[in-house]
Amino acid sequence: MEKKNRPNYIQKLLEFKDKEAIKVITGIRRSGKSSILEVYRKHLLEIGVSNDNIFYMTFESLVNRDKTYRQIYDEIISFSKKTIGKVYIFLDEIQQIKQWELAVNSLRVDIDCDIYVTGSNAYLLSSQLSTYLSGRYVEIKVLPLSFKEFLEFNEFDASKSLEEKFSMYIKYGGMPILTEYDFDNENAIFSVLEGIFTTVVMEDVIKQASVREPVVLDKIINFLSDNIGNPVSTSKIKNVLASEQENIEKKNITASTVDNYINLLENAFVFYPIKRYDIKGKEYLKTQEKYYIVDTGLRNQRLGYRNIDRGFVLENIVYFELLRRGYKVSIGKIGDKEIDFIATKTNEKLYIQVTETLAGETTRERELTPLRMVKDHFEKIVLTSDVLFTGTSEDGIKIINLANWLLEE
């Protein structure tokens, strides 16, 4: 099947083409890293790089998984001796190989090459890279499809409205592999998503970290999935699990176990933490973090699709869209009020509230009041699915249709 282009990621790779820095492409399994690598390889061919100068190896294949880092190094060195000019090295799912960083670091200095690696576990990549390749790599973080990409990757009946397509995106998420399936076949789609989630947990959490209590891990996954957008703490999770101990063989659950398992899930790119920022005190707070899940489809497969969660799911979608657009994101605290997101870039800041509806005076004031309390001149936005209020503004606060905002460049 033809790999579809994701130009934002290809452009990021091109910005570092032929630079000494090793390009490290990270993200949850099946988010499209390998496809991006393949599209980029084809682009190199189109701009004149000879296929004789491109070395590609994937470690998802059993043919390569048992190779040692030394065998990989020797194979690439042998390949380079048969070529003229720079060698472009592509190593897919590199975390499968123990001490892979030794081979990559040596190749970097031993031959004229441009190195690209992908990986699905942040711990293996960050710890090893920081030790052996400090300052010599750049990380390119891949997320599942944005709503805009979702529309570009899939074909829809002409009768489908934008709102209907957005509802499908909310329900099924943006895993690229879903483009191969019919959205009318819900059972097939959720079976695929279940397979992805199981593989991620088994390969990038349980096996990589030798998890001894998979039942506890499973319950933590369910808890975080069920509480996206809600403040959580290790002690809260520990207490909830402790109340269910009879169902998990009465094992004592410690705070360190909960912390460790959450870190493993973060390292596998399943959950992303977001810190709270005190706007008046101008400091990050150390308590009551929130977590968002990398793909709403994975959550819905896990818990079942529930309209009562729609507000938090919309927050989840906005959070990852802000990350895609290159913002650093935090939760805003101002007095006793909270702003869903503060998104910052160099010389740019957005204050954003996300709500399904603005109907009702109580809801309207709940969303607008925290933004009114911020006295600087940066842009303040309410993103909502409520079409009755979009396109308007109040006290300088823009009210924008969420689906339309997601389609902006």
C-alpha positions in Angstrom: 0.0 0.0 0.0 1.3 3.4 -1.0 2.6 5.4 2.1 0.9 8.7 2.4 2.9 11.9 2.9 3.0 13.8 6.2 4.8 16.9 4.9 5.3 18.5 8.3 7.5 15.6 9.5 9.3 15.3 6.1 10.1 19.0 6.3 11.6 18.6 9.7 13.8 15.8 8.5 14.9 17.9 5.5 15.9 20.7 7.8 18.5 18.4 9.3 19.5 16.5 6.1 23.3 16.1 5.8 23.8 17.6 9.2 26.0 15.8 11.7 23.1 15.4 14.2 21.5 12.0 14.3 17.8 12.2 13.5 15.8 10.3 16.1 12.1 9.8 15.2 10.1 8.8 18.3 6.4 8.0 19.0 4.0 5.3 20.0 3.9 2.2 17.9 1.8 2.4 14.7 1.8 6.2 14.8 3.5 6.3 11.4 7.2 6.5 12.1 8.2 3.8 9.6 5.9 5.2 6.9 7.5 8.6 7.4 10.9 7.1 7.1 9.9 5.3 3.9 8.3 8.5 2.3 11.5 10.4 3.2 13.7 7.7 1.6 11.7 8.0 -1.6 12.1 11.8 -1.4 15.8 11.4 -1.2 15.7 9.3 -4.4 13.6 12.0 -6.1 16.2 14.7 -5.3 19.1 12.7 -6.7 20.4 10.5 -3.9 21.3 7.1 -5.4 19.6 4.0 -4.0 23.1 2.5 -3.8 23.8 5.1 -1.0 20.8 4.2 1.1 21.1 1.5 3.8 17.8 0.5 5.4 17.2 -2.1 8.2 14.1 -2.7 10.3 14.3 -4.5 13.6 10.6 -5.4 13.7 11.6 -8.2 11.3 12.9 -11.4 13.0 15.6 -11.5 10.3 17.3 -8.6 12.0 16.1 -8.7 15.6 18.7 -11.2 16.8 21.6 -9.2 15.4 24.2 -7.6 17.7 25.2 -4.0 17.5 28.6 -5.2 16.3 27.0 -7.2 13.4 25.0 -4.2 12.4 28.0 -1.9 12.5 30.1 -4.3 10.4 27.3 -4.7 7.9 27.0 -1.0 7.4 30.7 -0.5 7.1 30.8 -3.2 4.5 28.0 -1.5 2.6 29.8 1.9 2.8 32.9 0.4 1.1 30.8 -0.4 -2.0 29.5 3.1 -2.4 30.8 6.5 -3.4 29.9 9.5 -1.3 27.7 9.9 1.7 25.7 6.9 3.1 22.2 7.5 4.3 21.5 5.1 7.1 17.9 4.2 8.2 17.4 2.0 11.3 13.8 1.3 12.2 12.7 0.4 15.7 16.3 0.5 16.9 15.4 -0.1 20.6 15.1 -3.8 19.8 18.9 -4.0 19.7 21.0 -3.9 22.9 23.7 -1.3 23.0 22.6 0.0 19.6 24.0 3.4 20.5 27.6 2.1 20.4 27.2 1.2 16.7 25.5 4.5 15.8 28.1 6.6 17.7 30.9 4.8 16.0 29.4 5.0 12.5 28.9 8.7 13.0 32.7 9.2 13.3 34.0 6.3 11.1 32.2 7.0 7.8 30.6 9.8 5.9 27.0 9.2 6.7 23.6 10.7 7.6 21.8 8.7 10.3 18.1 8.3 10.9 16.7 6.0 13.6 13.2 5.4 14.9 12.1 4.1 18.3 9.0 3.5 20.4 10.4 3.8 23.8 11.6 7.1 25.2 13.6 5.6 28.1 15.8 3.5 25.9 16.3 6.4 23.5 16.8 9.2 25.9 19.0 7.4 28.5 21.3 5.9 25.9 21.4 8.9 23.6 22.1 11.3 26.5 25.0 9.1 27.6 26.7 8.4 24.3 25.4 11.0 21.9 24.9 14.1 24.1 24.4 17.1 21.9 24.7 15.1 18.7 21.1 14.2 18.0 17.8 15.8 17.3 14.5 14.2 18.3 11.5 14.4 16.0 8.3 13.4 17.9 5.6 11.7 15.8 2.0 11.7 16.9 -1.1 10.0 15.4 -2.9 11.8 12.7 -4.3 15.3 13.3 -7.9 15.9 12.3 -6.6 17.6 9.2 -4.5 14.6 8.3 -7.4 12.3 9.2 -9.5 14.0 6.5 -6.7 13.8 4.0 -5.9 10.1 4.6 -9.5 8.8 4.5 -12.2 8.9 1.9 -15.7 9.8 3.1 -19.2 9.7 1.6 -20.0 13.1 0.1 -23.0 13.4 2.4 -20.9 13.4 5.5 -20.7 16.8 7.2 -17.6 18.2 8.9 -19.3 17.7 12.2 -19.9 14.0 11.4 -16.3 13.5 10.3 -15.1 15.2 13.5 -17.3 12.8 15.6 -15.7 9.9 13.8 -12.2 11.3 14.6 -13.2 11.7 18.3 -14.5 8.1 18.4 -11.8 6.3 16.4 -8.8 8.5 16.8 -6.0 9.0 14.3 -3.9 5.8 14.1 -2.8 5.8 10.4 -3.6 2.1 9.9 -7.3 2.8 10.3 -7.3 4.2 6.7 -7.3 0.6 5.6 -10.7 -0.1 7.2 -14.3 0.9 6.7 -15.5 3.2 9.4 -18.9 1.5 9.3 -17.2 -1.6 10.7 -16.8 -0.5 14.3 -15.9 -4.0 15.5 -13.0 -4.3 13.1 -11.6 -0.9 14.0 -11.8 -1.5 17.7 -10.1 -4.9 17.2 -7.2 -3.2 15.4 -6.9 -0.6 18.2 -7.0 -3.3 20.8 -4.1 -5.1 19.0 -2.1 -1.9 18.9 -2.7 -1.2 22.6 -1.8 -4.8 23.6 1.4 -4.7 21.5 2.5 -1.4 23.0 1.9 -2.6 26.5 3.6 -5.9 26.0 6.6 -4.8 23.8 7.3 -1.3 25.1 6.3 -1.6 28.8 6.1 -5.1 30.2 9.0 -6.7 28.3 11.3 -3.7 28.3 11.0 -3.1 32.0 10.3 -6.7 33.2 7.0 -5.6 34.8 6.2 -8.1 37.6 2.6 -7.0 38.3 0.8 -6.6 34.9 -2.6 -6.6 36.6 -1.7 -3.5 38.5 -0.3 -1.9 35.4 -3.6 -2.7 33.6 -5.6 -1.0 36.3 -3.4 2.1 36.2 -3.9 2.3 32.4 -7.7 2.1 33.0 -7.5 4.8 35.8 -5.5 7.2 33.7 -7.7 6.6 30.6 -10.8 7.2 32.7 -9.4 10.4 34.2 -7.9 12.3 31.2 -8.1 16.0 31.9 -8.6 15.5 35.7 -6.0 16.3 38.3 -4.4 13.1 39.5 -1.7 12.2 42.0 0.2 9.0 42.9 -1.5 8.8 46.3 -4.9 9.1 44.7 -4.2 6.2 42.3 -2.6 4.2 45.1 -5.7 4.6 47.2 -8.0 3.6 44.4 -6.0 0.5 43.7 -5.7 -0.3 47.4 -9.5 -0.4 47.6 -9.5 -3.0 44.9 -6.7 -5.2 46.3 -8.9 -8.2 46.6 -9.1 -8.2 42.9 -5.4 -8.1 42.5 -4.3 -10.9 44.8 -4.1 -8.6 47.8 -0.7 -7.3 46.8 0.6 -4.3 48.6 0.8 -1.4 46.2 3.4 1.2 47.0 3.6 4.8 45.7 6.9 4.0 44.0 5.3 1.1 42.1 2.5 3.5 40.8 5.1 6.1 39.9 7.3 3.6 38.1 4.4 2.2 36.1 3.2 5.7 35.1 6.7 6.5 34.0 6.8 3.4 31.9 3.6 4.4 30.2 5.0 7.9 29.5 8.1 6.4 28.1 6.0 4.2 25.7 4.3 7.4 24.6 0.9 6.3 25.8 0.2 9.1 28.3 1.6 12.6 28.3 1.7 14.6 31.6 1.0 18.3 31.7 2.0 20.6 34.6 0.1 23.4 36.2 1.4 26.9 36.0 0.6 29.7 38.5 0.1 32.7 36.3 0.3 35.2 39.2 3.2 33.5 41.0 4.9 32.7 37.7 6.0 29.3 38.7 5.1 25.7 37.9 3.3 23.8 40.6 4.5 20.4 41.8 1.1 18.9 42.5 -2.0 17.8 40.7 -0.7 17.1 37.2 -3.1 16.0 34.5 -2.6 13.3 31.9 -3.8 13.0 28.4 -3.8 9.8 26.2 -2.0 9.9 22.9 -5.0 8.8 20.9 -8.7 9.0 21.7 -9.5 5.8 19.7 -7.2 3.8 22.0 -9.1 5.2 25.0 -12.5 4.5 23.5 -11.5 0.9 22.7 -10.4 0.5 26.3 -13.3 2.1 28.1 -16.0 2.2 25.5 -17.2 5.3 23.8 -19.1 7.6 26.1 -20.6 10.9 25.2 -20.5 12.0 28.9 -16.7 12.3 28.6 -16.9 14.4 25.4 -15.6 17.6 27.1 -12.4 16.0 28.4 -11.9 14.2 25.1 -12.1 17.5 23.3 -9.4 18.9 25.7 -7.3 15.8 24.9 -7.5 16.5 21.1 -6.6 20.2 21.6 -3.7 19.4 23.8 -2.0 17.2 21.1 -2.8 19.6 18.4 -1.0 22.3 20.3 2.0 19.9 20.6 1.9 19.3 16.9 2.0 23.0 16.2 5.2 23.3 18.3 3.8 24.9 21.4 5.0 24.2 25.0 1.8 23.6 26.9 0.7 23.9 30.5 -2.4 24.3 32.6 -3.0 27.8 33.9 -3.9 28.6 37.5 -5.1 32.1 38.3 -6.5 32.5 41.8 -9.0 29.8 42.4 -9.7 29.5 38.7 -8.2 27.3 36.0 -7.4 27.9 32.3 -7.3 24.7 30.3 -4.1 25.5 28.4 -1.4 28.1 28.2 0.5 27.5 24.9 3.8 29.3 24.4 6.4 29.7 21.7 9.1 32.3 21.3 7.3 35.7 21.6 3.9 34.0 21.4 1.4 32.9 24.0 -2.2 31.6 23.8 -4.7 31.2 26.6 -7.3 28.5 25.6 -10.5 27.2 27.1 -12.1 24.1 25.6 -15.8 23.4 26.1 -18.4 21.4 24.3 -21.0 24.1 24.7 -21.4 27.6 25.9 -25.1 27.3 26.3 -26.3 28.5 29.8 -25.1 31.4 31.8 -23.3 29.3 34.3 -21.3 27.4 31.7 -20.5 30.6 29.8 -19.2 32.4 32.9 -17.2 29.3 34.0 -15.3 29.4 30.7 -14.9 33.1 30.2 -14.1 34.3 33.8 -10.6 32.8 34.0 -9.6 34.4 30.7 -11.0 37.8 31.8 -8.8 37.6 34.9 -5.6 37.4 32.8 -4.5 41.0 32.3 -1.8 40.7 29.6 -2.4 41.3 25.9 -1.8 37.8 24.5 -4.6 36.1 22.6 -7.4 34.5 24.5 -9.6 31.9 22.9 -12.6 29.6 23.7 -12.7 26.5 21.4 -16.2 25.0 21.3 -18.3 22.6 19.3 -21.3 24.9 20.0 -22.1 26.4 16.6 -24.4 29.0 18.1 -21.6 31.0 19.6 -18.7 30.5 17.3 -17.4 33.4 15.2 -18.2 35.9 18.0 -16.1 37.5 20.7 -16.6 38.8 24.2 -14.3 41.2 26.1 -11.7 40.5 23.5 -12.0 36.7 23.9 -12.4 34.9 20.6 -15.0 32.1 20.4 -13.9 29.7 17.6 -15.4 26.5 16.3 -13.1 23.7 17.4 -13.3 21.6 14.2 -12.5 24.6 12.1 -9.6 25.6 14.4 -8.1 22.1 13.9 -8.1 22.6 10.2 -6.1 25.9 10.4 -2.5 25.8 9.0 
